[in-house]
């Protein structure tokens, strides 16, 4: 009897579910109403509408790039949705949108049109008064989101002097330079305690948000010897320390990358050079309070060829590291070429090549940031040959699933072509900040550049 009752219940359910589906699509869906469009950045427009239907399967979003003459479907939103983000747009451009509901009976009438114009994308030089006295190359820079400042450490100058200087650049204001002289200098060189900070160039650094500290790894010392120590700067007390670290550390290296994974409280290190060979090793440094600092080497499958002077960012929305480009024949002539490939790595999956269409040519020594507002990786500058041949191009790689490259064309005078500079993403005011770098021949740079995203 027990099994007969269960069978009857399943039979009844099988009759009810198709009826529900049939009823849901037996009539045309009602059209949405009150469509609005708002530009929130240089490359993103947010749409919203009121869902008037109870039987739509999805909403179809159409966009016109020519003032309403022609429309093309650019996306879809699931049933019951009332918002949509349109990404990858051109800066300073007007768009029109219309939205309709769809089910198996067809399309509803449109809501809209509604229009918006993306913000302009423009380069602006920042002030240098009171900053480092000499230019910096192969230094590190991180964004301290708690104190709203850029932290610059170490690097090398034109005369091959390696530094351990620490500098703060104030980013608390929405305008750089500010509309009037600030009450205190934007650049500050703080006094620190604890151990003497290491002389370093071509090292990596991350801002550990959960513990309000900066964590440094590797790089070259003032004798140009590759190192693999970890150093910590406590930003509450401005105290330097060298923590005890368990596990097998990465081999000594420089010109690698490191990203910070806040969700898992860890720093992820990839690649670099040991002075003879380019490296492909992947290492993870645990920064959790639950255990001491500890190195591990996760299995990640077959991934990028060994490289140095590439760019890597952390896509926090999808919890993955994304890297692009780099050099794999700088030290030895191994018959290989510069790289122009992109890869992603997440805790749930091994290395995955990103087969994005188009994109920059080969390059190394470029900078990269994760633009959270527009869900993209931005690449600036770099060297495109070993001659050198430098560029000041700004490229965007969409990371929202489309994964397409776009060459951006900001207005204003761009920074001069450079490499071995740094770039940080200011998540408070949605902007990218460049500092320093070198033209590969005779000129190094001691300047700030800002671009509002």
GIZIHU-V390710 format. One record per residue. N is the residue number from 1. RES is the residue in three letters. PSI is psi in radians with two decimals (none if undefined). Layout:
n=<N,N>
res=<RES,RES>
psi=<PSI,PSI>
This chain:
n=<1,2,3,4,5,6,7,8,9,10,11,12,13,14,15,16,17,18,19,20,21,22,23,24,25,26,27,28,29,30,31,32,33,34,35,36,37,38,39,40,41,42,43,44,45,46,47,48,49,50,51,52,53,54,55,56,57,58,59,60,61,62,63,64,65,66,67,68,69,70,71,72,73,74,75,76,77,78,79,80,81,82,83,84,85,86,87,88,89,90,91,92,93,94,95,96,97,98,99,100,101,102,103,104,105,106,107,108,109,110,111,112,113,114,115,116,117,118,119,120,121,122,123,124,125,126,127,128,129,130,131,132,133,134,135,136,137,138,139,140,141,142,143,144,145,146,147,148,149,150,151,152,153,154,155,156,157,158,159,160,161,162,163,164,165,166,167,168,169,170,171,172,173,174,175,176,177,178,179,180,181,182,183,184,185,186,187,188,189,190,191,192,193,194,195,196,197,198,199,200,201,202,203,204,205,206,207,208,209,210,211,212,213,214,215,216,217,218,219,220,221,222,223,224,225,226,227,228,229,230,231,232,233,234,235,236,237,238,239,240,241,242,243,244,245,246,247,248,249,250,251,252,253,254,255,256,257,258,259,260,261,262,263,264,265,266,267,268,269,270,271,272,273,274,275,276,277,278,279,280,281,282,283,284,285,286,287,288,289,290,291,292,293,294,295,296,297,298,299,300,301,302,303,304,305,306,307,308,309,310,311,312,313,314,315,316,317,318,319,320,321,322,323,324,325,326,327,328,329,330,331,332,333,334,335,336,337,338,339,340,341,342,343,344,345,346,347,348,349,350,351,352,353,354,355,356,357,358,359,360,361,362,363,364,365,366,367,368,369,370,371,372,373,374,375,376,377,378,379,380,381,382,383,384,385,386,387,388,389,390,391,392,393,394,395,396,397,398,399,400,401,402,403,404,405,406,407,408,409,410,411,412,413,414,415,416,417,418,419,420,421,422,423,424,425,426,427,428,429,430,431,432,433,434,435,436,437,438,439,440,441,442,443,444,445,446,447,448,449,450,451,452,453>
res=<UNK,UNK,UNK,UNK,UNK,UNK,UNK,UNK,UNK,UNK,UNK,UNK,UNK,UNK,UNK,UNK,UNK,UNK,UNK,UNK,UNK,UNK,UNK,UNK,UNK,UNK,UNK,UNK,UNK,UNK,UNK,UNK,UNK,UNK,UNK,UNK,UNK,UNK,UNK,UNK,UNK,UNK,UNK,UNK,UNK,UNK,UNK,UNK,UNK,UNK,UNK,UNK,UNK,UNK,UNK,UNK,UNK,UNK,UNK,UNK,UNK,UNK,UNK,UNK,UNK,UNK,UNK,UNK,UNK,UNK,UNK,UNK,UNK,UNK,UNK,UNK,UNK,UNK,UNK,UNK,UNK,UNK,UNK,UNK,UNK,UNK,UNK,UNK,UNK,UNK,UNK,UNK,UNK,UNK,UNK,UNK,UNK,UNK,UNK,UNK,UNK,UNK,UNK,UNK,UNK,UNK,UNK,UNK,UNK,UNK,UNK,UNK,UNK,UNK,UNK,UNK,UNK,UNK,UNK,UNK,UNK,UNK,UNK,UNK,UNK,UNK,UNK,UNK,UNK,UNK,UNK,UNK,UNK,UNK,UNK,UNK,UNK,UNK,UNK,UNK,UNK,UNK,UNK,UNK,UNK,UNK,UNK,UNK,UNK,UNK,UNK,UNK,UNK,UNK,UNK,UNK,UNK,UNK,UNK,UNK,UNK,UNK,UNK,UNK,UNK,UNK,UNK,UNK,UNK,UNK,UNK,UNK,UNK,UNK,UNK,UNK,UNK,UNK,UNK,UNK,UNK,UNK,UNK,UNK,UNK,UNK,UNK,UNK,UNK,UNK,UNK,UNK,UNK,UNK,UNK,UNK,UNK,UNK,UNK,UNK,UNK,UNK,UNK,UNK,UNK,UNK,UNK,UNK,UNK,UNK,UNK,UNK,UNK,UNK,UNK,UNK,UNK,UNK,UNK,UNK,UNK,UNK,UNK,UNK,UNK,UNK,UNK,UNK,UNK,UNK,UNK,UNK,UNK,UNK,UNK,UNK,UNK,UNK,UNK,UNK,UNK,UNK,UNK,UNK,UNK,UNK,UNK,UNK,UNK,UNK,UNK,UNK,UNK,UNK,UNK,UNK,UNK,UNK,UNK,UNK,UNK,UNK,UNK,UNK,UNK,UNK,UNK,UNK,UNK,UNK,UNK,UNK,UNK,UNK,UNK,UNK,UNK,UNK,UNK,UNK,UNK,UNK,UNK,UNK,UNK,UNK,UNK,UNK,UNK,UNK,UNK,UNK,UNK,UNK,UNK,UNK,UNK,UNK,UNK,UNK,UNK,UNK,UNK,UNK,UNK,UNK,UNK,UNK,UNK,UNK,UNK,UNK,UNK,UNK,UNK,UNK,UNK,UNK,UNK,UNK,UNK,UNK,UNK,UNK,UNK,UNK,UNK,UNK,UNK,UNK,UNK,UNK,UNK,UNK,UNK,UNK,UNK,UNK,UNK,UNK,UNK,UNK,UNK,UNK,UNK,UNK,UNK,UNK,UNK,UNK,UNK,UNK,UNK,UNK,UNK,UNK,UNK,UNK,UNK,UNK,UNK,UNK,UNK,UNK,UNK,UNK,UNK,UNK,UNK,UNK,UNK,UNK,UNK,UNK,UNK,UNK,UNK,UNK,UNK,UNK,UNK,UNK,UNK,UNK,UNK,UNK,UNK,UNK,UNK,UNK,UNK,UNK,UNK,UNK,UNK,UNK,UNK,UNK,UNK,UNK,UNK,UNK,UNK,UNK,UNK,UNK,UNK,UNK,UNK,UNK,UNK,UNK,UNK,UNK,UNK,UNK,UNK,UNK,UNK,UNK,UNK,UNK,UNK,UNK,UNK,UNK,UNK,UNK,UNK,UNK,UNK,UNK,UNK,UNK,UNK,UNK,UNK,UNK,UNK,UNK,UNK,UNK,UNK,UNK,UNK,UNK,UNK,UNK,UNK,UNK,UNK,UNK,UNK>
psi=<-0.67,-0.78,-0.59,-0.70,-0.70,-0.70,-0.69,-0.68,-0.74,-0.69,-0.76,-0.74,-0.69,-0.48,-0.60,-0.78,-0.85,-0.61,-0.67,-0.77,-0.71,-0.74,-0.60,-0.52,0.35,-0.32,2.77,2.44,2.53,2.59,2.47,2.85,2.99,0.89,2.28,2.66,2.35,2.18,2.21,-0.07,-2.94,-0.23,0.31,2.34,2.32,2.25,2.57,2.64,3.01,2.19,2.02,-0.02,2.76,0.05,0.40,2.65,-0.58,2.96,2.38,2.21,2.22,2.55,2.50,2.23,0.04,0.55,0.29,0.01,-0.81,2.56,2.55,2.39,2.21,-0.09,3.07,2.62,2.54,2.92,2.49,-0.04,2.66,0.21,2.77,2.43,2.13,2.02,2.98,0.45,2.81,2.55,2.66,0.64,2.47,2.41,2.59,2.56,2.66,2.64,2.45,2.75,2.69,2.44,-2.93,-0.23,-0.17,-2.83,2.51,3.11,2.88,2.59,2.43,-2.95,2.76,2.47,2.77,2.73,2.17,2.68,2.71,2.57,2.11,2.43,2.54,2.30,2.56,2.92,2.60,-0.04,2.20,0.06,-2.89,2.47,-0.45,2.80,2.71,2.42,2.48,0.71,-3.03,2.68,2.35,2.76,2.08,1.71,-0.32,-0.79,-0.01,1.13,2.73,2.33,2.07,2.33,2.45,-2.64,-3.09,2.67,-3.02,-0.42,0.29,0.44,2.23,2.43,2.77,0.43,2.54,2.26,2.50,2.37,2.10,2.14,0.39,-0.34,2.59,-0.30,2.31,2.06,2.79,2.75,-0.38,2.78,2.28,2.73,-0.40,2.73,2.51,-0.60,2.37,2.48,1.79,2.76,2.28,2.85,-3.05,-2.65,2.84,2.27,2.51,2.55,2.12,2.53,2.76,0.53,-3.10,2.74,2.51,2.69,2.01,1.64,-0.70,-0.38,0.13,1.06,2.80,2.32,2.19,2.56,2.44,-2.67,-3.06,2.47,-2.97,-0.11,0.15,0.66,2.34,2.45,2.89,0.46,2.80,2.31,2.62,2.36,1.95,2.07,-0.13,-0.73,-0.10,0.84,2.24,2.48,2.83,1.73,2.72,2.37,2.26,3.05,3.04,2.04,2.86,2.66,2.72,2.43,2.82,2.98,0.48,-3.03,2.74,2.43,2.78,2.17,1.71,-0.66,-0.59,0.13,1.07,2.71,2.32,2.16,2.36,2.48,-2.67,-2.99,2.46,0.20,-0.26,-0.77,2.61,2.54,2.63,0.12,2.54,2.22,2.56,2.26,2.01,2.30,0.27,2.62,-0.36,-0.51,2.80,2.84,2.33,2.33,2.51,2.82,1.57,2.58,2.16,0.09,-2.99,2.22,-2.64,2.61,2.65,2.43,2.88,2.90,0.64,-3.08,2.48,2.47,2.91,2.03,1.66,-0.49,-0.65,0.10,1.09,2.62,2.40,2.26,2.73,2.43,-2.72,3.13,2.29,0.21,0.57,-0.64,-0.72,2.68,1.63,0.23,0.04,3.14,2.92,2.78,2.55,0.47,2.74,2.50,2.70,2.67,2.17,2.81,-0.48,-0.09,2.66,-3.04,2.37,2.15,2.44,1.90,0.94,2.52,2.46,-2.54,3.09,2.76,-3.01,2.54,2.77,2.84,0.24,3.01,2.76,2.47,2.71,1.98,1.70,-0.68,-0.72,0.08,1.06,2.77,2.29,2.34,2.25,2.43,-2.68,2.98,2.26,-0.11,3.07,0.30,-0.81,2.86,1.85,2.83,2.79,0.46,2.58,2.05,2.63,2.31,1.97,2.43,0.22,0.21,-0.53,-0.69,1.04,2.60,2.57,2.36,2.03,2.62,1.33,2.66,3.07,2.94,2.11,2.86,2.64,2.64,2.48,2.88,3.05,0.47,-3.06,2.75,2.46,2.73,2.10,1.77,-0.27,-0.81,0.20,1.14,2.73,2.38,2.17,2.57,2.39,-2.74,-3.05,2.61,0.07,-0.13,-1.30,-0.31,2.23,2.85,2.43,1.12,2.74,2.43,2.47,2.44,2.15,2.25,none>
